[in-house]
Amino acid sequence: MKIQGSEQVAGRLVRDGDGRRLGRVIGIECAPDPYTVAWLLVALTGPGRKRLRAVPARAARSDDRGVVYVPFRRGQVLRSPVPARPGPGRADFVDDEVDAYYAPVGR
């Protein structure tokens, strides 16, 4: 997914491959190219409290209304590992566990 800056995708609605609402983008992790998003950090909505999940953005697309669609089902995203929280010495939120979870389906 190509972007001009993080503000271009922050707050966008995210839907799964079936068109169901997942949540909103609250962060991104770029590939080595700063204009290519590698991962989306999504605040999931639904029953209970909000949860964060990292979703690969390689195959994500957006429509003319700015809605981001990812090629994964809601259940698959809900079952994914909780991403790491950025902190001292750690700028990214995708760790080996999250990366390995999505590896079989392609990032």
Buried (B, 14 or more C-beta within 10 A) or exposed (E): BEBEEBEBBEEBBBBBBEEEBBBBBBBBBBEEEEEBBBBBBBBBBEEEEEBBBBBBBBBBEBEEEEBBBBBBBBEBBEEBBEBBEEEEEEEBBBBEEBBEBBEEEEE
